[in-house]
Amino acid sequence: MSRTPTTLHREPGQAPARRARAVPRLPRLLPLAGMLLLSACSLAPEYHKPAPDMPVSWKLEAPWRTATPRDDMPKGAWWLRYQDPALDALQEKLLAANPSLEIATARLAQARAQATAATAGLFPTIGSSARVQRLEISGNRPLTNYASPQYQTVQNDYTLSFNASYEVDLFGRVRNSVAVARANAEQSEADLRNARLVLTAELASNYVNLRSLDNELDVVRRSVGLQRRALELITARYDGGAASGLEVAQQQALLDNTLTQIDILARQRAQYEHAIASLTGTPAPQFELAPDVRALTPPAIPLGVPSDVLERRPDVAAAERAMASANAQIGVARAAFYPSVMLGAGYGVDSRVLGALFDGPSTLWNLGVSVAQTVFDGGRISANVDFARAGYQATAANYRRVVLGAMQEVQDGISGLAALERASTQARTAVADSRKVLDMATSRYAGGATTYLDVITAQQAVLNTERQAAQLAGQRMLVSVFLIKALGGDWEAAPAVADSGGAPARP
């Protein structure tokens, strides 16, 4: 690497006439002014926000219909739509104490600090220095003037100076570096929003699973109560000689099997409870959620056009900002092919006597330009440019992957909710039918028209259909959480208070 310096400098005690000759004249500054005018040049490819192929509308089926969300409305706490105070309190704890959110927040602060540091490159660097020392000059030092005698000298040195330097951004290296840092900061901000969305959705999913198990446990416990009463009845009939020991054993086996299901469901519930504790920053042994049996009904979810997802999903925004950063990085890499130009200036005083430090002869100053150009590097710069271009291609492919994934997730949620709503309707019908069968089997057994095995079969069918209905209600809630997450959150501020008119109609 070679440098071509041009420096104007005056030492202390220099003659005034020589100082006058050292002052730069206007014609000498014209090339420098020309270089400054060229500083608007940038070697980064022109960046255009990608416009991937998007479907015009979602594939809807009953009971869905197209809605018109308002994207200009503030996107509030989407979980408020579920109108569950316990869920609201848990989400607030998550936002305040979740370690993963703290990590994402710290990374955003780092990215913003890096953007600020990169922006500083657009301005001159100004510094100052001061030195006070006493030194001895060797009498045996090499001769610089053979006509002058050598003396061993002890003297003081007092120096105060100010200096400034500035890189002339001829080829956009600094500005592209700033663009990279700013895009990275914006990507980190989108990552933080995405972390909030993912974690709040994960908490809601765990909470819905837990409440779904509460409902399922309630079904099983009610079945246990019915089966105990049936066992007492068949045992009394056995004692009276009206029933066989086989019928008692069959009822006892059914009861024992149902009791086993309670322990299995309780273990699953405990796992979801522990997961919620970790998400809210609470040690699992110190956390407990009391059972709450309630009807699970998903809220109305407005659907816009598919292109709205690109503006609302933070992971899509993060992927797009990564593309912008990679595009600017190409400009940084290509700028290394061209020379770097530094402007430097300094002013100060230097004297061996403190009292004469600010006298005229103690003044020193410099003004100059340095140019650095790489002549040979074995292909390193070219390799760096190829690396940056490949990085951009990778981010472009990742952006397309994220967009396709977003479309898939939303469509899965739309189709899933529609199918589960139909299945839930059918499950409620199946519960009513199975209860009728149980009543008929019990009556026929009491009249001696059938064996007790029909009653056992009908009891098991009632338990299975009621559990299935409870599971389907929980799955509908889970898919609604999944769909809201896939849409990027809520379209507008959700109501904080439940409406008195019942569940809202689905768009």
C-alpha positions as CSV (number, residue, x, y, z in Angstrom):
1,M,0.0,0.0,0.0
2,S,1.3,3.4,-0.9
3,R,0.5,6.8,0.5
4,T,0.9,10.2,-1.2
5,P,1.0,12.8,1.6
6,T,0.8,16.6,1.0
7,T,1.5,18.4,4.3
8,L,2.1,22.0,5.3
9,H,3.9,22.3,8.6
10,R,5.9,25.0,10.5
11,E,8.2,24.2,13.4
12,P,8.7,26.6,16.4
13,G,11.0,29.4,15.6
14,Q,10.5,29.2,11.8
15,A,11.0,32.5,9.9
16,P,7.8,34.4,9.1
17,A,8.8,34.7,5.4
18,R,9.0,30.9,5.1
19,R,5.7,30.6,6.9
20,A,4.1,32.9,4.3
21,R,5.3,30.7,1.4
22,A,3.9,27.6,3.1
23,V,0.3,29.0,3.1
24,P,-1.7,27.1,0.5
25,R,-3.1,29.1,-2.4
26,L,-6.6,28.8,-3.9
27,P,-5.5,26.9,-7.1
28,R,-3.9,24.2,-4.9
29,L,-7.3,23.7,-3.1
30,L,-9.3,23.2,-6.3
31,P,-8.5,19.5,-6.8
32,L,-9.6,19.0,-3.1
33,A,-12.9,20.8,-3.7
34,G,-13.4,18.6,-6.8
35,M,-13.0,15.5,-4.7
36,L,-15.4,16.8,-2.1
37,L,-18.0,17.3,-4.9
38,L,-17.6,13.7,-5.9
39,S,-18.4,12.5,-2.4
40,A,-22.1,11.8,-3.3
41,C,-20.9,8.7,-5.3
42,S,-22.1,5.3,-3.9
43,L,-21.0,1.9,-5.1
44,A,-23.9,0.0,-3.5
45,P,-26.5,-1.4,-6.0
46,E,-29.7,0.6,-5.9
47,Y,-32.0,-1.1,-3.4
48,H,-35.7,-1.6,-4.1
49,K,-38.0,-3.1,-1.5
50,P,-38.9,-6.5,-3.0
51,A,-42.5,-7.1,-4.1
52,P,-43.0,-10.9,-4.0
53,D,-45.9,-12.5,-5.9
54,M,-48.9,-12.3,-3.6
55,P,-52.4,-13.9,-4.0
56,V,-55.3,-11.5,-4.3
57,S,-57.3,-13.0,-1.5
58,W,-57.3,-15.9,0.9
59,K,-59.0,-19.2,0.2
60,L,-62.1,-18.8,2.4
61,E,-64.8,-21.3,3.3
62,A,-67.8,-21.0,5.6
63,P,-68.2,-19.4,8.1
64,W,-65.4,-17.0,7.0
65,R,-66.0,-13.9,4.9
66,T,-63.7,-11.0,3.9
67,A,-63.3,-8.2,6.4
68,T,-61.7,-4.8,6.0
69,P,-59.2,-4.2,8.8
70,R,-57.9,-0.8,9.5
71,D,-54.1,-0.9,9.4
72,D,-53.8,2.7,10.6
73,M,-55.3,1.8,14.0
74,P,-52.8,1.0,16.8
75,K,-52.1,-2.7,17.2
76,G,-53.0,-3.3,20.8
77,A,-52.6,-6.3,23.1
78,W,-54.3,-8.9,21.0
79,W,-54.9,-11.3,23.9
80,L,-57.4,-8.9,25.4
81,R,-59.9,-10.2,22.7
82,Y,-60.1,-13.5,24.7
83,Q,-61.6,-11.5,27.6
84,D,-59.7,-13.5,30.3
85,P,-58.3,-11.5,33.2
86,A,-56.0,-14.3,34.2
87,L,-54.5,-14.4,30.7
88,D,-54.1,-10.6,30.7
89,A,-52.2,-10.7,34.0
90,L,-49.9,-13.4,32.8
91,Q,-49.1,-11.5,29.6
92,E,-48.2,-8.4,31.6
93,K,-45.8,-10.5,33.7
94,L,-44.3,-11.9,30.6
95,L,-43.7,-8.5,29.0
96,A,-42.1,-7.3,32.3
97,A,-39.9,-10.3,33.3
98,N,-39.3,-12.7,30.4
99,P,-35.5,-13.3,30.0
100,S,-35.8,-13.8,26.2
101,L,-37.4,-10.4,25.8
102,E,-34.6,-8.8,27.9
103,I,-32.1,-10.4,25.6
104,A,-33.8,-9.0,22.5
105,T,-34.1,-5.6,24.1
106,A,-30.4,-5.6,24.9
107,R,-29.5,-6.6,21.4
108,L,-31.6,-3.8,20.0
109,A,-29.8,-1.3,22.3
110,Q,-26.5,-2.7,21.0
111,A,-27.6,-2.3,17.3
112,R,-28.7,1.2,17.9
113,A,-25.4,2.0,19.6
114,Q,-23.6,0.6,16.6
115,A,-25.7,2.7,14.2
116,T,-24.8,5.8,16.2
117,A,-21.1,4.9,16.1
118,A,-21.2,4.3,12.3
119,T,-23.0,7.7,11.8
120,A,-20.1,9.4,13.6
121,G,-18.0,8.5,10.5
122,L,-19.9,11.2,8.6
123,F,-18.4,13.9,10.7
124,P,-14.8,15.0,11.4
125,T,-12.9,13.6,14.4
126,I,-11.5,16.3,16.6
127,G,-9.0,15.6,19.4
128,S,-6.6,17.4,21.7
129,S,-3.5,16.4,23.5
130,A,-1.2,17.8,26.1
131,R,2.3,16.7,27.2
132,V,4.7,17.8,29.9
133,Q,8.0,16.0,30.1
134,R,11.7,16.4,31.0
135,L,14.1,14.6,28.8
136,E,17.8,14.1,28.2
137,I,19.2,14.1,24.7
138,S,22.1,11.6,24.2
139,G,25.5,13.2,23.5
140,N,26.4,10.0,21.5
141,R,23.4,10.2,19.1
142,P,24.1,9.9,15.4
143,L,25.3,13.1,13.8
144,T,22.8,14.9,11.6
145,N,25.2,17.8,10.8
146,Y,28.9,17.0,10.9
147,A,29.7,20.7,11.2
148,S,27.9,20.9,14.6
149,P,29.3,19.6,17.8
150,Q,27.4,17.1,19.8
151,Y,26.2,17.9,23.3
152,Q,24.4,15.9,25.9
153,T,21.4,18.1,26.7
154,V,18.7,18.0,29.4
155,Q,15.6,20.0,28.7
156,N,11.9,20.4,29.3
157,D,9.1,19.9,26.7
158,Y,5.7,21.5,27.0
159,T,3.2,20.7,24.3
160,L,-0.5,21.5,23.8
161,S,-2.2,20.6,20.4
162,F,-5.5,20.2,18.7
163,N,-6.1,18.0,15.6
164,A,-8.9,17.1,13.3
165,S,-9.3,14.4,10.7
166,Y,-12.0,13.6,8.2
167,E,-12.4,10.8,5.6
168,V,-13.7,12.2,2.3
169,D,-16.4,9.7,1.4
170,L,-15.7,9.7,-2.3
171,F,-17.0,6.2,-3.0
172,G,-19.7,5.8,-0.3
173,R,-17.8,3.5,2.0
174,V,-18.8,5.5,5.1
175,R,-22.4,6.2,4.0
176,N,-22.9,2.5,3.1
177,S,-21.5,1.5,6.4
178,V,-24.0,3.8,8.1
179,A,-26.8,2.3,6.0
180,V,-25.7,-1.2,7.1
181,A,-25.7,-0.2,10.7
182,R,-29.1,1.5,10.5
183,A,-30.7,-1.5,8.7
184,N,-29.3,-3.8,11.3
185,A,-30.8,-1.6,14.0
186,E,-34.2,-1.7,12.3
187,Q,-33.8,-5.5,11.9
188,S,-33.1,-5.8,15.6
189,E,-36.2,-3.7,16.3
190,A,-38.3,-6.0,14.2
191,D,-36.7,-9.0,15.9
192,L,-37.8,-7.5,19.3
193,R,-41.4,-7.1,18.0
194,N,-41.3,-10.6,16.7
195,A,-40.0,-12.0,20.0
196,R,-42.9,-10.2,21.8
197,L,-45.4,-11.7,19.3
198,V,-43.9,-15.2,19.5
199,L,-43.6,-15.3,23.3
200,T,-47.1,-13.9,23.9
201,A,-48.5,-16.4,21.5
202,E,-46.6,-19.2,23.2
203,L,-47.9,-18.1,26.6
204,A,-51.5,-17.9,25.2
205,S,-51.1,-21.4,23.7
206,N,-49.9,-22.9,26.9
207,Y,-52.7,-21.1,28.8
208,V,-55.3,-22.4,26.4
209,N,-53.9,-25.9,26.6
210,L,-54.1,-25.7,30.4
211,R,-57.7,-24.4,30.4
212,S,-58.6,-27.1,27.9
213,L,-57.2,-29.7,30.2
214,D,-59.2,-28.1,33.1
215,N,-62.4,-28.7,31.0
216,E,-61.3,-32.2,30.1
217,L,-60.5,-33.0,33.7
218,D,-63.9,-31.7,34.7
219,V,-65.5,-34.1,32.2
220,V,-63.5,-37.1,33.5
221,R,-64.2,-36.2,37.1
222,R,-68.0,-35.9,36.4
223,S,-67.8,-39.3,34.7
224,V,-66.0,-40.7,37.7
225,G,-68.9,-39.5,39.9
226,L,-71.5,-41.1,37.6
227,Q,-69.5,-44.4,37.4
228,R,-69.1,-44.5,41.2
229,R,-72.9,-44.2,41.6
230,A,-73.4,-46.8,38.9
231,L,-71.0,-49.1,40.7
232,E,-72.9,-48.6,44.0
233,L,-76.1,-49.4,42.1
234,I,-74.8,-52.6,40.5
235,T,-73.2,-53.7,43.8
236,A,-76.5,-53.3,45.6
237,R,-78.2,-55.4,42.8
238,Y,-75.5,-58.0,43.1
239,D,-76.0,-58.1,46.9
240,G,-79.7,-58.6,46.2
241,G,-79.0,-61.4,43.7
242,A,-80.3,-59.4,40.7
243,A,-76.8,-58.9,39.1
244,S,-73.8,-61.0,38.5
245,G,-70.3,-60.6,39.7
246,L,-69.2,-60.1,36.1
247,E,-71.3,-57.0,35.9
248,V,-69.8,-55.6,39.1
249,A,-66.3,-56.4,37.8
250,Q,-67.0,-54.6,34.5
251,Q,-68.2,-51.5,36.2
252,Q,-65.2,-51.5,38.6
253,A,-62.8,-51.9,35.6
254,L,-64.4,-48.9,33.8
255,L,-64.0,-46.8,37.0
256,D,-60.4,-47.7,37.5
257,N,-59.6,-46.9,33.9
258,T,-61.3,-43.5,34.2
259,L,-59.4,-42.7,37.4
260,T,-56.1,-43.5,35.5
261,Q,-57.0,-40.8,32.9
262,I,-57.2,-38.2,35.7
263,D,-53.6,-38.8,36.7
264,I,-52.4,-38.6,33.1
265,L,-54.3,-35.4,32.4
266,A,-53.1,-33.9,35.7
267,R,-49.5,-34.5,34.7
268,Q,-50.0,-32.8,31.3
269,R,-51.6,-29.8,33.1
270,A,-48.6,-29.5,35.4
271,Q,-46.3,-29.3,32.4
272,Y,-48.2,-26.4,30.8
273,E,-48.3,-24.7,34.2
274,H,-44.5,-25.0,34.5
275,A,-44.0,-23.7,31.0
276,I,-46.2,-20.6,31.8
277,A,-44.1,-20.1,35.0
278,S,-40.9,-19.9,32.9
279,L,-42.4,-17.6,30.3
280,T,-43.4,-15.2,33.0
281,G,-40.0,-15.3,34.7
282,T,-41.3,-17.2,37.8
283,P,-39.6,-20.3,39.3
284,A,-41.8,-23.3,38.6
285,P,-42.1,-24.4,42.3
286,Q,-43.4,-21.0,43.2
287,F,-46.1,-20.8,40.5
288,E,-49.6,-22.2,40.5
289,L,-52.8,-21.6,38.5
290,A,-56.1,-22.6,40.1
291,P,-58.4,-24.7,37.8
292,D,-61.0,-22.7,36.0
293,V,-63.7,-24.6,34.1
294,R,-65.3,-22.3,31.4
295,A,-66.6,-22.4,27.9
296,L,-63.8,-21.8,25.4
297,T,-64.9,-19.7,22.5
298,P,-62.4,-18.1,20.1
299,P,-62.8,-14.4,19.3
300,A,-63.7,-12.9,16.0
301,I,-60.6,-12.4,13.9
302,P,-60.7,-9.9,11.0
303,L,-59.0,-10.9,7.8
304,G,-57.6,-8.4,5.3
305,V,-55.9,-9.1,1.9
306,P,-52.8,-11.3,1.9
307,S,-50.4,-8.4,1.1
308,D,-51.3,-6.8,4.5
309,V,-49.3,-9.6,6.2
310,L,-46.1,-8.2,4.6
311,E,-46.7,-4.9,6.4
312,R,-47.7,-6.4,9.8
313,R,-45.6,-9.4,10.4
314,P,-42.3,-8.4,12.2
315,D,-40.4,-11.5,11.0
316,V,-41.1,-10.3,7.4
317,A,-40.0,-6.8,8.3
318,A,-36.8,-8.3,9.8
319,A,-36.1,-10.3,6.7
320,E,-36.5,-7.3,4.5
321,R,-34.2,-5.2,6.6
322,A,-31.6,-7.9,6.4
323,M,-31.8,-7.6,2.7
324,A,-31.3,-3.8,2.9
325,S,-28.3,-4.3,5.1
326,A,-26.7,-6.9,2.8
327,N,-27.3,-4.7,-0.2
328,A,-25.4,-1.8,1.5
329,Q,-22.7,-4.2,2.5
330,I,-21.9,-4.7,-1.2
331,G,-21.2,-1.0,-1.5
332,V,-18.8,-1.2,1.5
333,A,-16.9,-4.1,-0.1
334,R,-16.7,-2.5,-3.5
335,A,-15.4,0.8,-2.1
336,A,-12.2,-1.0,-1.2
337,F,-11.3,-1.0,-4.8
338,Y,-10.8,2.7,-4.8
339,P,-8.5,5.0,-2.8
340,S,-9.4,6.4,0.6
341,V,-8.8,10.1,1.1
342,M,-8.2,11.6,4.6
343,L,-8.1,15.3,5.4
344,G,-5.9,16.2,8.4
345,A,-5.3,19.5,10.3
346,G,-3.6,20.4,13.5
347,Y,-2.7,23.4,15.6
348,G,-0.8,23.7,18.8
349,V,2.2,25.1,20.7
350,D,5.4,23.5,21.8
351,S,8.1,25.0,23.9
352,R,11.0,24.0,26.2
353,V,10.1,26.9,28.5
354,L,6.7,27.0,30.1
355,G,6.5,30.8,30.2
356,A,7.1,30.9,26.4
357,L,4.6,28.3,25.5
358,F,2.1,30.7,24.0
359,D,4.6,32.9,22.3
360,G,4.5,33.3,18.6
361,P,7.6,31.2,17.8
362,S,6.1,28.3,19.8
363,T,3.2,27.9,17.4
364,L,3.0,24.7,15.2
365,W,0.3,23.7,12.7
366,N,-0.3,21.3,9.8
367,L,-2.8,20.9,7.0
368,G,-2.7,18.0,4.6
369,V,-4.3,15.3,2.5
370,S,-3.3,11.6,2.6
371,V,-4.4,9.2,-0.1
372,A,-4.2,5.4,0.4
373,Q,-4.7,2.9,-2.5
374,T,-4.3,-0.8,-2.4
375,V,-2.1,-1.9,-5.3
376,F,-2.1,-5.7,-4.8
377,D,-3.9,-7.9,-2.3
378,G,-4.0,-11.3,-3.9
379,G,-7.8,-11.0,-4.7
380,R,-8.9,-10.3,-1.2
381,I,-11.1,-7.3,-2.1
382,S,-12.7,-9.2,-5.0
383,A,-13.4,-12.1,-2.7
384,N,-15.0,-9.8,-0.2
385,V,-17.3,-8.4,-2.9
386,D,-18.3,-11.9,-4.0
387,F,-19.0,-12.7,-0.3
388,A,-21.2,-9.6,0.1
389,R,-23.1,-10.4,-3.1
390,A,-23.7,-14.0,-2.0
391,G,-24.8,-12.7,1.4
392,Y,-27.4,-10.6,-0.4
393,Q,-28.7,-13.5,-2.4
394,A,-29.0,-15.5,0.8
395,T,-31.1,-12.8,2.5
396,A,-33.2,-12.5,-0.7
397,A,-34.0,-16.2,-0.6
398,N,-34.6,-16.0,3.2
399,Y,-37.1,-13.1,2.6
400,R,-39.0,-15.2,0.1
401,R,-39.0,-18.2,2.4
402,V,-40.4,-16.1,5.3
403,V,-43.1,-14.6,3.1
404,L,-44.2,-18.1,1.8
405,G,-44.2,-19.4,5.3
406,A,-46.4,-16.5,6.4
407,M,-48.9,-17.2,3.6
408,Q,-48.9,-20.9,4.6
409,E,-49.5,-20.1,8.3
410,V,-52.4,-17.8,7.7
411,Q,-54.1,-20.1,5.2
412,D,-53.6,-23.1,7.7
413,G,-55.2,-21.0,10.4
414,I,-58.2,-20.1,8.2
415,S,-58.8,-23.6,7.0
416,G,-58.2,-25.1,10.5
417,L,-60.7,-22.8,12.2
418,A,-63.4,-23.5,9.6
419,A,-62.9,-27.3,9.9
420,L,-62.7,-27.3,13.7
421,E,-65.9,-25.2,13.9
422,R,-67.8,-27.8,11.8
423,A,-66.2,-30.6,13.9
424,S,-67.2,-28.9,17.1
425,T,-70.8,-28.6,16.0
426,Q,-70.9,-32.3,15.1
427,A,-69.2,-33.2,18.4
428,R,-71.9,-31.4,20.4
429,T,-74.5,-33.4,18.5
430,A,-72.6,-36.6,19.3
431,V,-72.6,-35.8,23.0
432,A,-76.3,-35.3,23.0
433,D,-76.8,-38.6,21.1
434,S,-74.5,-40.6,23.4
435,R,-76.4,-39.4,26.4
436,K,-79.6,-40.5,24.9
437,V,-78.0,-43.9,24.2
438,L,-76.9,-44.1,27.9
439,D,-80.4,-43.3,29.1
440,M,-81.9,-46.0,26.8
441,A,-79.3,-48.6,27.8
442,T,-79.9,-47.9,31.4
443,S,-83.7,-48.2,31.0
444,R,-83.4,-51.4,29.0
445,Y,-81.1,-53.0,31.6
446,A,-83.4,-52.0,34.4
447,G,-86.2,-53.7,32.5
448,G,-84.1,-56.8,31.9
449,A,-84.1,-56.4,28.2
450,T,-80.3,-56.3,27.8
451,T,-77.1,-57.0,29.7
452,Y,-75.1,-54.5,31.8
453,L,-72.4,-54.5,29.1
454,D,-74.6,-52.2,27.0
455,V,-74.7,-49.8,29.9
456,I,-70.9,-49.9,30.3
457,T,-70.4,-49.3,26.5
458,A,-72.8,-46.3,26.6
459,Q,-71.0,-44.8,29.6
460,Q,-67.7,-45.1,27.8
461,A,-69.2,-43.5,24.7
462,V,-70.5,-40.5,26.7
463,L,-67.1,-40.0,28.3
464,N,-65.3,-40.2,24.9
465,T,-67.7,-37.8,23.1
466,E,-67.6,-35.3,26.0
467,R,-63.8,-35.4,26.1
468,Q,-63.7,-35.0,22.3
469,A,-65.9,-32.0,22.5
470,A,-63.7,-30.4,25.2
471,Q,-60.6,-31.2,23.1
472,L,-62.1,-29.6,20.0
473,A,-63.0,-26.5,21.9
474,G,-59.4,-26.2,23.1
475,Q,-58.1,-26.8,19.5
476,R,-60.3,-24.0,18.2
477,M,-58.8,-21.6,20.7
478,L,-55.3,-22.8,19.9
479,V,-55.8,-22.3,16.2
480,S,-57.2,-18.8,16.8
481,V,-54.0,-17.9,18.7
482,F,-52.0,-19.4,15.9
483,L,-53.9,-17.4,13.3
484,I,-53.6,-14.1,15.2
485,K,-49.8,-14.7,15.4
486,A,-49.7,-15.6,11.7
487,L,-51.5,-12.3,10.9
488,G,-48.8,-10.4,12.9
489,G,-51.0,-9.5,15.9
490,D,-54.2,-7.6,16.3
491,W,-55.5,-5.1,13.7
492,E,-56.5,-2.6,16.3
493,A,-56.6,-2.0,20.0
494,A,-58.6,-4.9,21.5
495,P,-61.5,-4.1,23.9
496,A,-60.4,-4.1,27.5
497,V,-63.9,-4.9,28.8
498,A,-66.1,-7.8,27.7
499,D,-69.1,-6.8,25.6
500,S,-72.5,-7.6,27.1
501,G,-73.9,-8.9,23.9
502,G,-72.1,-12.3,23.9
503,A,-69.4,-13.5,21.6
504,P,-68.8,-11.3,18.5
505,A,-69.7,-12.7,15.1
506,R,-66.9,-14.0,13.1
507,P,-66.0,-11.9,10.0
